[in-house]
Amino acid sequence: MAFEYINTLRSASIARIVDTGTTIALANLSTGANETVTAANIRKIAWSTNGNIQIVRNSVPIVTLHNTGTLEFDSLNTTLANNNTQPIVVTINTGGFVVLELTKEATYTTAPGGY
């Protein structure tokens, strides 16, 4: 199971998952000890699979993906926010990959500067 997270402070996170899938805990989306992620919404999905890819949160199916494609929920002015305080469980059946762009809500031990 291969995966990679690209996290940005006060901005979106990218999760790349290959092979069988993984569980994305909210803590995996943090940029460090100062940031505690409390919720995450799915803004974009890109995928390719020979079988199907299932995304589930808190035992609730969010999407099932087949073949190859992209979904850009931000172009519809929305996100997938079902059970957004729960881990994201990604299961890839019969191989493939999925890339998720995740918006996040967070609290900070020390307020980030710049504003």
C-alpha positions in Angstrom: 0.0 0.0 0.0 1.7 3.2 -1.2 0.5 6.7 -0.2 1.8 10.2 0.0 0.5 13.4 1.7 1.4 16.9 0.7 0.2 19.2 3.4 0.1 23.0 3.4 -0.4 25.2 6.4 -3.8 27.0 6.3 -4.5 25.5 2.9 -5.5 22.2 1.2 -3.8 18.8 1.5 -3.2 16.4 -1.3 -3.4 12.6 -0.7 -2.1 10.2 -3.3 -3.1 6.5 -2.8 -1.9 3.6 -4.9 -2.5 -0.2 -4.9 -5.0 -1.5 -2.2 -5.9 1.8 -0.4 -5.4 3.2 3.0 -7.2 5.1 5.9 -6.5 8.8 6.0 -6.6 10.0 9.6 -7.2 13.7 10.1 -3.9 13.9 12.0 -2.1 12.8 8.7 -3.2 16.1 7.1 -1.5 18.3 9.7 1.7 20.3 8.8 3.1 19.8 12.3 2.5 19.9 16.0 1.1 23.5 15.9 -1.8 22.5 13.6 -4.6 20.2 14.7 -7.0 19.2 11.8 -10.5 18.9 13.1 -12.4 18.2 9.7 -11.5 17.6 6.1 -13.7 17.9 3.0 -13.1 16.3 -0.4 -12.7 19.1 -3.0 -11.3 17.2 -6.0 -10.8 13.5 -7.0 -8.7 12.1 -9.9 -8.5 8.3 -10.4 -7.8 5.4 -12.6 -8.6 1.8 -11.8 -9.2 -1.6 -13.5 -11.9 -2.4 -10.9 -13.4 0.2 -8.6 -12.4 2.6 -5.8 -14.6 3.1 -2.8 -14.4 6.1 -0.4 -16.1 5.6 2.9 -16.4 7.8 6.1 -17.8 6.5 9.4 -19.1 3.4 7.5 -21.1 5.6 5.1 -20.2 5.2 1.4 -19.3 8.6 -0.1 -18.4 7.6 -3.7 -17.6 4.6 -5.8 -15.4 5.2 -8.8 -14.9 3.2 -11.9 -12.5 3.4 -15.0 -10.7 6.8 -15.1 -11.9 10.3 -14.4 -11.8 13.5 -12.4 -14.4 15.2 -10.2 -13.9 18.9 -9.3 -16.5 19.7 -6.7 -15.1 23.3 -6.3 -16.3 24.1 -9.9 -19.8 23.3 -8.5 -19.1 25.5 -5.5 -19.3 22.5 -3.1 -17.3 19.8 -1.4 -18.0 16.2 -0.2 -18.4 17.0 3.5 -20.3 13.9 4.7 -18.9 12.8 8.1 -16.0 15.3 7.7 -14.7 14.8 11.2 -14.1 11.1 10.5 -11.1 9.3 8.8 -11.3 8.8 5.0 -11.2 5.1 4.1 -10.0 4.5 0.6 -10.3 0.9 -0.9 -8.9 0.2 -4.3 -10.2 -3.0 -5.8 -8.2 -4.6 -8.7 -5.5 -2.0 -8.7 -5.2 1.7 -9.6 -4.7 5.0 -7.9 -6.6 8.0 -6.6 -5.6 11.6 -5.8 -7.7 13.6 -3.4 -7.5 17.3 -2.8 -8.8 18.0 0.7 -9.8 21.2 2.3 -9.4 21.2 6.0 -10.5 22.9 9.2 -7.9 23.3 11.9 -7.0 24.8 15.2 -3.5 26.2 16.1 -1.5 26.0 19.3 0.1 29.3 18.3 -1.8 31.5 15.9 -0.1 31.5 12.5 1.2 34.9 11.5 0.6 36.9 8.4 -2.9 38.1 8.9 
